[in-house]
Amino acid sequence: MNAQAQVAERAANYDLFEFIKGQADCRDGVPHKSGKSESYDAGYSTQYELEQIRSARHERIY
């Protein structure tokens, strides 16, 4: 299963608005704050994982 399919599978279990907000904040460099919803946390951590995977793939290529 590719990374995007894994994200879609994870997101299906959460409030999508909060999940996407967490992803966007991570992508935009907004520091994570405690006390957010489980859906927000899941989106934030999923985006962080995606960025780490993409970074590792980029490093292997170059």
C-alpha positions, 0 to 999 in steps of 0.5 A: 500500500502506498503512502497516500493510501495509508493516509486515506485509511488512517483518516477514515477513522477520524473527524476529517476536518480536524485531521486535515487541519493537523496535516496542514499545520504540520506542513506549514510549520506550526508547532504542535500544541497539546490538548488538541483532538485525537483527529488533529493529533493523528493528522499532524503525526501522519503528515510528519511521517509522510515528510520523513518518508519523502525526505528519506527517499530524496536522500537515497536518490541523491 
